Amino acid sequence: MERIDVAIIGGGLVGCAAAWRLAAGGASVALIEARDINSGASGQNAGSLHFQIERRFLENGDALAGQAADIVALSRIAVDDWRAIEGDLGADLHVSMQGGLMVAETAEEVALLERKAAREGREGLSVRTIDGDEARAIAPYLSPGVLAANFSSDEGHADPRAVTPVLAEAARAAGASIRTQSRVQSIAQVGGRFAIRGDRLDLTADRLLVAAGAWSANICALLNIHMPLYPVALLMNATERTRPMVPHLIQHVGRRLSLKQTYAGNMLIGGGWPSRLAQTPDGGFDPWAKAIMIPESLTGNLRAAVDIVPDVARLNLIRSWTGVTAISADQLPVVGEVPRMPGLWVAAGGSAFTLGLTFARLIADAMAEGSAPALAPLSPARFEHLNGFMG
Ligand SMILES: Cc1cc2nc3c(=O)[nH]c(=O)nc-3n(C[C@H](O)[C@H](O)[C@H](O)COP(=O)(O)OP(=O)(O)OC[C@H]3O[C@@H](n4cnc5c(N)ncnc54)[C@H](O)[C@@H]3O)c2cc1C
């Protein structure tokens, strides 16, 4: 049986970035992926690099907004990670960080923007509240209906189809073994090590990192551990290509909308509109199966896009798709070592396109140095109570 230092389950952005960082640091690493690299949410997402507090943290009152502030510190680190990544990897990942506007159309939304920017300011994230005219001076394509915006000069986007494959190659070049088409089916603890078996797979590792996105709870269950991470299915849309028009990331504080223009010229439109997860016959959800598109999500998403960037109405929609990602019980990502099972690490949930490079780097630091304080608010320790009866 093969022996390695770290096994990583999941060939998405988080797993590939962690494999690269850990292998570059000298660890022997195996990255195990059931399908191909980038088959999960990392290859299906909107590619937004959003560092402002997300709308989903604002729509349910102040308690969640307070938690969101916990990850503002990580967002500040992520800005630097994204600014450095193309140089670090020597590759063009179509990273564009020309600023982002989170817009408001009503007086209530403007007040929400002001409260959000004040909270961000207290956490050291520089976000300016500007009125509609100033927003249109920066972004002339915005509708006259935009009353105000929060502007963050660091926000932007990158290419989800490029980033993860390049990270996987960097991991391979650093010495990691990349095992695709290999689905993990059992994990046992043997003599303090993790014995991992699956398709053409039989190895033991000192440490195991679960970076399996929407499947992470299933992997933890193989080790008799409850991890409250749930699959959710979202909608994305792309228009035909057009002339360069929208250099910024556009989000909405009161409606579900993210909009950006890719390097090739397409408008990518998303923002968290739901799709319907496939179900298993016994009443569970099946993240492996394609999620079903909801017509009202499609029309609602496109309506929001046209209301904020009216020129989008002239473009043909060329593709809509669904993707499955993970959300945790308290909406914050779950990142760190599991206290009841030393050696078991988890990194899943949240907006891990924006934050995934940072999770990976900090996990590699924590494994080498014993801790990474910036990850403390995300520790799986907050869910230990769920495992009190798990034996
Ligand atoms: C439509 C959509 C839009 C999004 N937009 C954004 C955005 O704009 N910005 C942002 O920051 N985030 C966004 N997200 C979230 C983001 O995509 C995810 O947080 C991130 O990609 C998760 O990366 P990951 O590596 O953790 O998981 P994934 O990319 O999902 O990778 C997990 C991998 O684990 C593999 N796996 C599962 N089980 C096993 C097993 N038993 N054995 C081996 N391998 C296994 C899967 O095949 C999969 O490839 C969006 C998500 C969706 C779906």
The ligand as an SDF file (V2000), in Angstrom:
LIG
                    3D

 53 58  0  0  0  0  0  0  0  0999 V2000
  -23.4160   28.4970  -10.5370 C   0  0  0  0  0  0  0  0  0  0  0  0
  -22.3920   28.8510   -9.4760 C   0  0  0  0  0  0  0  0  0  0  0  0
  -21.8750   30.1520   -9.4420 C   0  0  0  0  0  0  0  0  0  0  0  0
  -20.9080   30.4830   -8.4750 C   0  0  0  0  0  0  0  0  0  0  0  0
  -20.3280   31.7130   -8.5400 N   0  0  0  0  0  0  0  0  0  0  0  0
  -19.2890   32.0080   -7.7170 C   0  0  0  0  0  0  0  0  0  0  0  0
  -18.5950   33.2220   -7.8480 C   0  0  0  0  0  0  0  0  0  0  0  0
  -18.8700   34.0000   -8.7450 O   0  0  0  0  0  0  0  0  0  0  0  0
  -17.5810   33.4930   -6.9770 N   0  0  0  0  0  0  0  0  0  0  0  0
  -17.2620   32.6370   -5.9710 C   0  0  0  0  0  0  0  0  0  0  0  0
  -16.3720   32.9470   -5.1840 O   0  0  0  0  0  0  0  0  0  0  0  0
  -17.8780   31.4400   -5.8520 N   0  0  0  0  0  0  0  0  0  0  0  0
  -18.8750   31.1010   -6.7080 C   0  0  0  0  0  0  0  0  0  0  0  0
  -19.4820   29.8950   -6.6070 N   0  0  0  0  0  0  0  0  0  0  0  0
  -19.0230   28.9510   -5.5900 C   0  0  0  0  0  0  0  0  0  0  0  0
  -17.7250   28.3090   -6.0570 C   0  0  0  0  0  0  0  0  0  0  0  0
  -17.8670   27.8470   -7.3730 O   0  0  0  0  0  0  0  0  0  0  0  0
  -17.3590   27.1570   -5.1260 C   0  0  0  0  0  0  0  0  0  0  0  0
  -17.3370   27.6200   -3.7880 O   0  0  0  0  0  0  0  0  0  0  0  0
  -15.9720   26.5890   -5.4380 C   0  0  0  0  0  0  0  0  0  0  0  0
  -15.7990   26.3710   -6.8080 O   0  0  0  0  0  0  0  0  0  0  0  0
  -15.7900   25.2940   -4.6700 C   0  0  0  0  0  0  0  0  0  0  0  0
  -14.5740   24.7020   -5.0670 O   0  0  0  0  0  0  0  0  0  0  0  0
  -14.1660   23.3090   -4.4510 P   0  0  0  0  0  0  0  0  0  0  0  0
  -12.8270   22.9960   -4.9640 O   0  0  0  0  0  0  0  0  0  0  0  0
  -14.3600   23.3830   -2.9750 O   0  0  0  0  0  0  0  0  0  0  0  0
  -15.2900   22.2770   -4.9580 O   0  0  0  0  0  0  0  0  0  0  0  0
  -15.6290   21.7100   -6.4170 P   0  0  0  0  0  0  0  0  0  0  0  0
  -15.1070   22.5560   -7.4840 O   0  0  0  0  0  0  0  0  0  0  0  0
  -17.0970   21.4100   -6.4140 O   0  0  0  0  0  0  0  0  0  0  0  0
  -14.7990   20.3470   -6.4620 O   0  0  0  0  0  0  0  0  0  0  0  0
  -15.1240   19.2400   -5.6540 C   0  0  0  0  0  0  0  0  0  0  0  0
  -14.7070   17.9990   -6.4080 C   0  0  0  0  0  0  0  0  0  0  0  0
  -14.7880   16.8640   -5.5240 O   0  0  0  0  0  0  0  0  0  0  0  0
  -15.0130   15.7510   -6.3400 C   0  0  0  0  0  0  0  0  0  0  0  0
  -15.5110   14.6320   -5.5250 N   0  0  0  0  0  0  0  0  0  0  0  0
  -16.6880   14.5370   -4.8670 C   0  0  0  0  0  0  0  0  0  0  0  0
  -16.7920   13.3540   -4.2490 N   0  0  0  0  0  0  0  0  0  0  0  0
  -15.6580   12.6600   -4.5210 C   0  0  0  0  0  0  0  0  0  0  0  0
  -15.1870   11.3600   -4.1790 C   0  0  0  0  0  0  0  0  0  0  0  0
  -15.9170   10.5020   -3.4290 N   0  0  0  0  0  0  0  0  0  0  0  0
  -13.9630   10.9730   -4.6330 N   0  0  0  0  0  0  0  0  0  0  0  0
  -13.1940   11.8090   -5.3850 C   0  0  0  0  0  0  0  0  0  0  0  0
  -13.6180   13.0590   -5.7390 N   0  0  0  0  0  0  0  0  0  0  0  0
  -14.8270   13.4820   -5.3170 C   0  0  0  0  0  0  0  0  0  0  0  0
  -16.0580   16.2460   -7.3420 C   0  0  0  0  0  0  0  0  0  0  0  0
  -16.0920   15.4460   -8.5030 O   0  0  0  0  0  0  0  0  0  0  0  0
  -15.5810   17.6700   -7.6070 C   0  0  0  0  0  0  0  0  0  0  0  0
  -14.8180   17.7700   -8.7980 O   0  0  0  0  0  0  0  0  0  0  0  0
  -20.4890   29.5230   -7.5160 C   0  0  0  0  0  0  0  0  0  0  0  0
  -21.0160   28.2310   -7.5630 C   0  0  0  0  0  0  0  0  0  0  0  0
  -21.9500   27.8890   -8.5310 C   0  0  0  0  0  0  0  0  0  0  0  0
  -22.4750   26.4780   -8.5940 C   0  0  0  0  0  0  0  0  0  0  0  0
  1  2  1  0
  2  3  1  0
  2 52  2  0
  3  4  2  0
  4  5  1  0
  4 50  1  0
  5  6  2  0
  6  7  1  0
  6 13  1  0
  7  8  2  0
  7  9  1  0
  9 10  1  0
 10 11  2  0
 10 12  1  0
 12 13  2  0
 13 14  1  0
 14 15  1  0
 14 50  1  0
 15 16  1  0
 16 17  1  0
 16 18  1  0
 18 19  1  0
 18 20  1  0
 20 21  1  0
 20 22  1  0
 22 23  1  0
 23 24  1  0
 24 25  2  0
 24 26  1  0
 24 27  1  0
 27 28  1  0
 28 29  2  0
 28 30  1  0
 28 31  1  0
 31 32  1  0
 32 33  1  0
 33 34  1  0
 33 48  1  0
 34 35  1  0
 35 36  1  0
 35 46  1  0
 36 37  1  0
 36 45  1  0
 37 38  2  0
 38 39  1  0
 39 40  1  0
 39 45  2  0
 40 41  1  0
 40 42  2  0
 42 43  1  0
 43 44  2  0
 44 45  1  0
 46 47  1  0
 46 48  1  0
 48 49  1  0
 50 51  2  0
 51 52  1  0
 52 53  1  0
M  END
$$$$
